[in-house]
Amino acid sequence: MPKLPTFLAFFVSDPRSSGLYLESQFPVRDRSYHTHSSCYGGHVTFQVGDKVIYPNHGLGIVERIEEKTILGTTCGFFHLRIVSNDTTVLVPVANVDGVGLRKAITDEEVERLFFLLGDGKIDNHQNWKGRFKDNSDKMRTGSIYDMADVLKSLTFLSKSKSLSFREKRMLDRAKALIISEISEVIREKAIAVEERVDQALEKCFVVKARNLARTAARSPKITKPVKAAAAAVAVVATVRRAAARAS
């Protein structure tokens, strides 16, 4: 059976680079250390067996902590197994903060996340360039709450207009990462979690439509809230028809 690739992820000093460097190896051979203790990376502490989130890659498990020599410099690396595709990523201990590695959310945070998904607050940029930049920045933080903002705004937008290829890919990625993390934390199948996420999004659109309608009622001379309310109602109707067909 062929060995799965291992990726090294670390930051380089060249200001022209994006910062993240990946190198594939078949296989990795290095001595491990600290296999039963914690190791410090910036302000974050991880131990072997911890479930962590690697931005734009999703859930990973710290399988060991090992020492490697790269370009003559020896440093410690977290050896992560990415759950979604069973690949391995090596993250330098010293660059945990820079990479954005974090622990998975707790059960209590899952409930908060579902509340935020259904709260009716949706960021909407009419300008594609500004919207894409803001959403890209949010995805890079690795925060599941930032990804929830991206999921809400792009899902809402997709109901009224066609998304560009890059935004459609970002929407799919945000939803997949959120579902994957929640599924692992609460130990439910991804399909059941996706159903709950879709229900929360529908609630979000209903709340937004209601709020816009109230704004329009208070300001009858203002046409924009009326149009926005009508669009929100149309989105809700579309979501409900899709849910009905799926069931």
C-alpha positions as CSV (number, residue, x, y, z in Angstrom):
1,M,0.0,0.0,0.0
2,P,1.6,3.4,-1.0
3,K,2.5,5.7,1.8
4,L,0.5,8.9,2.1
5,P,2.4,12.2,1.7
6,T,3.6,14.2,4.6
7,F,3.6,18.0,4.3
8,L,5.9,20.5,6.1
9,A,4.3,23.8,6.8
10,F,6.5,26.7,8.0
11,F,7.0,30.4,7.4
12,V,9.9,31.8,5.4
13,S,11.5,35.2,5.8
14,D,11.2,36.3,2.2
15,P,8.7,39.3,2.3
16,R,7.6,38.5,-1.3
17,S,6.4,35.1,-0.2
18,S,2.9,34.3,1.1
19,G,4.5,32.9,4.3
20,L,3.4,29.3,4.0
21,Y,5.8,26.7,2.6
22,L,4.8,23.1,1.8
23,E,7.1,20.3,1.1
24,S,6.0,16.7,0.3
25,Q,8.1,13.8,1.5
26,F,7.8,10.0,1.2
27,P,8.2,9.0,4.0
28,V,9.3,11.1,7.0
29,R,12.1,9.6,9.0
30,D,13.1,11.6,12.1
31,R,13.4,10.9,15.7
32,S,10.5,11.9,17.9
33,Y,10.6,13.4,21.3
34,H,8.2,14.7,24.0
35,T,5.7,12.1,22.9
36,H,3.9,12.1,26.3
37,S,4.4,15.8,27.2
38,S,3.3,19.2,26.0
39,C,5.3,21.5,23.8
40,Y,4.9,25.3,23.5
41,G,4.3,27.2,20.3
42,G,3.9,30.9,20.9
43,H,1.0,31.3,23.4
44,V,-0.6,27.9,22.6
45,T,0.1,24.6,24.2
46,F,-0.8,21.3,22.6
47,Q,-0.3,17.7,23.7
48,V,-0.2,14.4,21.8
49,G,-3.8,13.3,21.1
50,D,-5.2,16.9,21.1
51,K,-7.7,17.7,18.4
52,V,-6.7,20.9,16.6
53,I,-7.9,23.0,13.7
54,Y,-5.4,24.0,11.0
55,P,-6.9,26.9,9.0
56,N,-8.2,26.0,5.5
57,H,-7.4,22.3,6.2
58,G,-9.8,21.5,9.0
59,L,-9.6,19.1,11.9
60,G,-6.3,17.4,12.7
61,I,-5.0,15.3,15.5
62,V,-1.6,15.8,17.1
63,E,0.0,12.3,16.7
64,R,3.5,13.2,18.0
65,I,5.9,16.0,18.4
66,E,9.2,15.5,16.6
67,E,12.5,17.2,15.9
68,K,13.6,17.9,12.4
69,T,16.6,19.7,10.8
70,I,15.6,22.0,7.9
71,L,18.3,23.9,6.0
72,G,20.7,23.4,8.9
73,T,18.3,24.5,11.6
74,T,16.8,22.1,14.1
75,C,13.4,22.8,15.5
76,G,10.4,21.0,16.9
77,F,7.3,20.1,14.8
78,F,3.8,19.1,15.7
79,H,3.0,16.0,13.6
80,L,-0.7,16.4,12.6
81,R,-3.0,13.9,10.8
82,I,-5.6,15.8,8.9
83,V,-8.9,13.9,9.4
84,S,-10.6,14.8,6.2
85,N,-8.0,13.3,3.8
86,D,-5.7,11.4,6.1
87,T,-2.6,13.4,5.1
88,T,0.1,14.5,7.5
89,V,1.1,18.1,8.1
90,L,4.1,19.1,10.1
91,V,3.7,22.5,11.8
92,P,6.7,24.2,13.5
93,V,6.2,24.6,17.3
94,A,7.6,28.1,17.0
95,N,5.1,29.1,14.3
96,V,1.8,27.9,15.8
97,D,0.5,31.4,16.3
98,G,1.5,32.5,12.8
99,V,0.0,29.4,11.2
100,G,-3.2,29.9,13.2
101,L,-3.3,26.5,14.7
102,R,-6.0,26.2,17.5
103,K,-7.8,23.7,19.6
104,A,-11.2,22.4,18.4
105,I,-14.3,24.1,19.9
106,T,-16.1,22.7,23.0
107,D,-19.6,21.3,23.2
108,E,-20.7,24.6,24.7
109,E,-19.2,26.5,21.8
110,V,-21.1,24.3,19.4
111,E,-24.3,25.6,20.8
112,R,-23.1,29.2,20.6
113,L,-22.1,28.6,17.0
114,F,-25.6,27.3,16.0
115,F,-27.1,30.4,17.7
116,L,-24.8,32.7,15.7
117,L,-25.7,30.8,12.5
118,G,-29.3,31.6,13.1
119,D,-29.1,35.1,14.5
120,G,-30.2,36.9,11.3
121,K,-27.0,39.0,11.1
122,I,-25.5,38.8,7.6
123,D,-22.6,40.8,6.3
124,N,-23.3,41.8,2.7
125,H,-20.8,43.6,0.5
126,Q,-22.2,44.7,-2.9
127,N,-18.7,45.1,-4.2
128,W,-17.2,41.7,-5.3
129,K,-13.6,42.7,-4.7
130,G,-14.2,44.0,-1.2
131,R,-16.4,41.0,-0.3
132,F,-13.9,38.5,-1.6
133,K,-11.1,40.1,0.3
134,D,-13.0,40.3,3.6
135,N,-14.1,36.7,3.3
136,S,-10.7,35.5,2.4
137,D,-9.2,37.2,5.4
138,K,-11.9,35.6,7.6
139,M,-11.1,32.1,6.2
140,R,-7.4,32.6,6.9
141,T,-8.0,33.3,10.6
142,G,-9.1,29.7,11.2
143,S,-11.8,30.9,13.5
144,I,-15.0,28.9,13.2
145,Y,-17.0,32.0,14.0
146,D,-15.4,33.9,11.1
147,M,-16.1,30.9,8.8
148,A,-19.7,31.0,10.0
149,D,-19.9,34.7,8.8
150,V,-18.6,33.6,5.4
151,L,-21.1,30.7,5.3
152,K,-24.0,33.0,6.1
153,S,-23.2,35.8,3.7
154,L,-22.3,33.6,0.7
155,T,-25.2,31.3,1.2
156,F,-27.6,34.2,1.4
157,L,-26.0,35.8,-1.7
158,S,-26.1,32.5,-3.6
159,K,-29.9,32.4,-3.3
160,S,-30.3,35.6,-5.3
161,K,-27.4,35.5,-7.7
162,S,-24.8,33.2,-9.2
163,L,-21.5,33.1,-7.3
164,S,-18.2,33.3,-9.0
165,F,-16.2,30.0,-9.1
166,R,-13.9,31.3,-6.4
167,E,-16.7,32.3,-4.1
168,K,-18.6,29.1,-4.7
169,R,-15.4,27.2,-3.8
170,M,-15.0,29.3,-0.7
171,L,-18.6,28.7,0.3
172,D,-18.3,25.0,0.0
173,R,-15.0,25.0,1.9
174,A,-16.5,27.1,4.8
175,K,-19.4,24.7,5.1
176,A,-17.3,21.6,4.9
177,L,-14.9,22.8,7.6
178,I,-17.7,23.9,9.9
179,I,-19.5,20.6,9.5
180,S,-16.3,18.6,10.0
181,E,-15.4,20.3,13.2
182,I,-18.9,20.1,14.7
183,S,-19.3,16.5,13.7
184,E,-16.0,15.5,15.5
185,V,-16.8,17.5,18.6
186,I,-20.3,16.3,19.2
187,R,-19.7,12.8,17.6
188,E,-22.5,13.0,15.1
189,K,-22.5,12.0,11.5
190,A,-21.7,14.7,9.1
191,I,-25.1,14.4,7.3
192,A,-26.9,15.0,10.6
193,V,-24.8,18.0,11.4
194,E,-25.3,19.4,7.9
195,E,-29.1,19.2,8.4
196,R,-28.8,21.2,11.6
197,V,-26.5,23.8,9.9
198,D,-29.1,24.2,7.0
199,Q,-31.9,24.6,9.5
200,A,-29.9,27.3,11.4
201,L,-29.2,29.1,8.1
202,E,-32.9,29.0,7.1
203,K,-33.7,30.5,10.5
204,C,-31.1,33.2,9.9
205,F,-32.7,34.2,6.6
206,V,-36.2,34.2,8.2
207,V,-35.0,36.5,11.0
208,K,-33.2,38.8,8.5
209,A,-36.4,39.0,6.3
210,R,-38.5,39.9,9.4
211,N,-36.1,42.6,10.5
212,L,-35.9,44.1,7.1
213,A,-39.7,44.1,6.8
214,R,-39.9,45.9,10.2
215,T,-37.4,48.5,9.0
216,A,-39.4,49.0,5.8
217,A,-42.6,49.4,7.8
218,R,-41.0,52.1,10.0
219,S,-39.6,54.0,7.0
220,P,-42.2,53.7,4.2
221,K,-40.5,56.3,2.1
222,I,-37.2,54.4,1.9
223,T,-37.2,52.0,-1.0
224,K,-34.0,50.1,-0.3
225,P,-35.2,48.3,2.8
226,V,-38.4,47.3,0.9
227,K,-36.4,45.8,-1.9
228,A,-34.0,44.1,0.6
229,A,-36.9,42.7,2.5
230,A,-38.5,41.4,-0.7
231,A,-35.2,39.8,-1.7
232,A,-34.8,38.2,1.8
233,V,-38.3,36.8,1.6
234,A,-37.6,35.3,-1.8
235,V,-34.4,33.7,-0.5
236,V,-36.3,32.2,2.4
237,A,-38.9,30.8,0.0
238,T,-36.1,29.3,-2.2
239,V,-34.4,27.7,0.8
240,R,-37.7,26.2,2.0
241,R,-38.5,24.8,-1.5
242,A,-35.0,23.2,-1.7
243,A,-35.5,21.7,1.8
244,A,-38.9,20.3,0.8
245,R,-37.5,18.7,-2.3
246,A,-34.6,17.2,-0.3
247,S,-37.0,15.6,2.2
